Amino acid sequence: MRKNRKSPQKDRIYTQKKLQSLATVSFLTSINENLNKEMAFKVASDAFGKFMTTYYRNILSDFEPGSQERFNRFRESYVQFASETPYCEIIESASTILKVKFTRCPFYEILTDEGLADLAYAYCISDQTFTENVLPGVQFSRNHEIVTGSAYCDHIWEFSSPKQRKQT
């Protein structure tokens, strides 16, 4: 019988995320082995952007693009996620802003272990992509990123109402 030799980093969260990411890791491994670095990154960025856009279009489909209701539903989905995720914290959630802090990125940990760390930032880019595609009137920013060496990631979504957008 083999002993389980997991390092402290490879905890339940890591193991669960790794199982959920098997198809993604296999896809990234394949493009990494078959394409040059630039093309692999481009394909990964495009795929993650399409995935996140489709995901959020589905969960926000009952709400009109650019509406306060759509932004509220988006915020609610993050509040729910944070309540179930020990490494995600809601810093601020109000009618026009959502600030989120991630103190850990299990997906980056997995990609690093699989030799795919160079493709991890492609996932980060998908936040901007889905925001532009699904949340018109919302500006996304991030000042800290685990994948670039920061201790945490911060995500900020700022919603401007249609009235505010017309004035600018």
C-alpha positions as CSV (number, residue, x, y, z in Angstrom):
1,M,0.0,0.0,0.0
2,R,1.4,3.4,-1.0
3,K,1.6,6.1,1.6
4,N,0.0,9.5,0.8
5,R,3.0,11.9,0.6
6,K,1.2,15.2,0.1
7,S,3.1,18.3,1.0
8,P,1.3,20.7,3.3
9,Q,0.5,22.9,0.3
10,K,-1.4,20.0,-1.4
11,D,-4.4,20.2,1.0
12,R,-8.1,19.4,0.4
13,I,-8.6,22.7,-1.6
14,Y,-5.7,21.9,-3.9
15,T,-6.8,18.3,-4.4
16,Q,-10.4,19.3,-5.2
17,K,-9.3,22.1,-7.6
18,K,-6.9,19.7,-9.3
19,L,-9.8,17.2,-9.9
20,Q,-12.0,20.0,-11.2
21,S,-9.2,21.2,-13.6
22,L,-8.2,17.9,-15.2
23,A,-9.6,18.8,-18.6
24,T,-8.2,22.3,-18.5
25,V,-4.7,21.1,-17.4
26,S,-4.8,18.4,-20.2
27,F,-5.7,21.1,-22.8
28,L,-3.0,23.5,-21.6
29,T,-0.4,20.7,-21.6
30,S,-1.3,19.8,-25.2
31,I,-1.2,23.4,-26.5
32,N,2.0,23.9,-24.5
33,E,3.6,20.9,-26.2
34,N,2.4,21.6,-29.7
35,L,2.6,25.3,-30.1
36,N,5.3,27.9,-29.5
37,K,5.0,29.9,-26.3
38,E,3.3,33.0,-27.8
39,M,0.7,30.9,-29.7
40,A,0.0,28.7,-26.6
41,F,-0.6,31.8,-24.5
42,K,-2.8,33.3,-27.2
43,V,-4.9,30.1,-27.5
44,A,-5.1,29.7,-23.7
45,S,-6.2,33.4,-23.2
46,D,-8.8,33.0,-25.9
47,A,-10.2,29.8,-24.5
48,F,-10.3,31.2,-20.9
49,G,-12.0,34.4,-22.2
50,K,-14.6,32.4,-24.1
51,F,-15.2,30.1,-21.1
52,M,-15.7,32.9,-18.6
53,T,-17.8,35.0,-21.0
54,T,-20.1,32.0,-21.6
55,Y,-20.2,31.2,-17.8
56,Y,-21.3,34.7,-16.8
57,R,-23.7,35.1,-19.7
58,N,-25.4,32.0,-18.5
59,I,-25.7,33.0,-14.9
60,L,-26.7,36.6,-15.8
61,S,-29.0,35.8,-18.7
62,D,-32.1,36.9,-16.9
63,F,-30.8,40.5,-16.5
64,E,-30.4,43.2,-19.1
65,P,-26.8,44.0,-20.0
66,G,-25.7,47.3,-18.5
67,S,-28.4,47.2,-15.8
68,Q,-28.1,47.6,-12.1
69,E,-29.9,44.3,-11.7
70,R,-27.2,42.5,-13.7
71,F,-24.4,44.1,-11.7
72,N,-26.3,43.2,-8.4
73,R,-26.6,39.6,-9.5
74,F,-23.0,39.4,-10.4
75,R,-22.0,40.8,-7.0
76,E,-24.4,38.3,-5.3
77,S,-22.7,35.4,-7.1
78,Y,-19.3,36.6,-5.8
79,V,-20.6,37.1,-2.3
80,Q,-21.9,33.5,-2.4
81,F,-18.6,32.2,-3.8
82,A,-16.6,34.0,-1.0
83,S,-18.9,32.5,1.6
84,E,-17.9,29.1,0.4
85,T,-14.2,29.8,-0.3
86,P,-11.7,30.3,2.5
87,Y,-9.2,32.2,0.4
88,C,-11.7,34.7,-1.1
89,E,-12.8,37.8,0.8
90,I,-15.2,40.5,-0.1
91,I,-13.6,43.8,0.8
92,E,-16.5,45.9,-0.4
93,S,-19.8,45.2,-2.0
94,A,-22.2,48.1,-2.7
95,S,-24.5,49.1,-5.6
96,T,-21.6,50.5,-7.7
97,I,-18.6,48.6,-6.6
98,L,-17.3,45.1,-5.8
99,K,-13.8,44.6,-4.3
100,V,-12.6,41.1,-3.8
101,K,-9.3,39.8,-2.4
102,F,-7.9,36.3,-3.1
103,T,-5.2,35.2,-0.7
104,R,-4.5,32.1,-2.6
105,C,-4.8,30.8,-6.2
106,P,-5.0,27.0,-6.2
107,F,-5.3,27.0,-10.0
108,Y,-1.9,28.8,-10.2
109,E,-0.4,26.3,-7.7
110,I,-1.6,23.4,-9.9
111,L,-0.3,24.9,-13.1
112,T,3.0,25.6,-11.5
113,D,3.3,22.0,-10.3
114,E,2.4,20.8,-13.9
115,G,5.1,23.0,-15.5
116,L,2.4,25.3,-16.9
117,A,3.0,28.5,-14.8
118,D,3.7,30.5,-18.0
119,L,0.0,30.0,-19.0
120,A,-1.5,30.9,-15.7
121,Y,-1.8,34.6,-16.5
122,A,-3.9,33.7,-19.5
123,Y,-6.6,32.8,-16.9
124,C,-6.2,36.1,-15.2
125,I,-6.8,38.0,-18.4
126,S,-10.3,36.4,-18.7
127,D,-11.5,38.7,-15.9
128,Q,-11.1,41.7,-18.2
129,T,-12.5,39.8,-21.1
130,F,-15.7,38.6,-19.5
131,T,-16.2,42.0,-17.9
132,E,-16.1,43.7,-21.3
133,N,-18.3,41.1,-22.9
134,V,-20.9,40.6,-20.2
135,L,-20.9,43.6,-17.9
136,P,-21.2,46.8,-20.1
137,G,-20.8,49.9,-18.0
138,V,-18.4,48.1,-15.6
139,Q,-14.7,48.8,-15.3
140,F,-12.4,46.1,-14.1
141,S,-9.0,46.6,-12.5
142,R,-6.5,44.6,-10.5
143,N,-3.4,46.0,-8.7
144,H,-2.0,42.8,-7.2
145,E,-1.6,39.4,-8.8
146,I,-0.4,36.2,-7.2
147,V,0.9,35.0,-10.6
148,T,3.2,38.0,-10.8
149,G,4.6,37.5,-7.2
150,S,2.1,39.4,-5.1
151,A,0.9,37.9,-1.8
152,Y,-2.7,38.2,-3.0
153,C,-4.9,39.2,-6.0
154,D,-7.3,42.1,-5.8
155,H,-10.2,42.4,-8.2
156,I,-12.3,45.6,-8.5
157,W,-15.4,46.0,-10.5
158,E,-16.9,49.5,-10.7
159,F,-20.4,50.0,-12.2
160,S,-21.6,53.3,-13.5
161,S,-25.3,53.7,-14.1
162,P,-26.5,54.5,-17.6
163,K,-27.1,58.1,-16.4
164,Q,-23.5,58.4,-15.3
165,R,-22.2,56.9,-18.5
166,K,-24.2,59.4,-20.7
167,Q,-22.7,62.4,-18.7
168,T,-19.1,61.4,-19.3
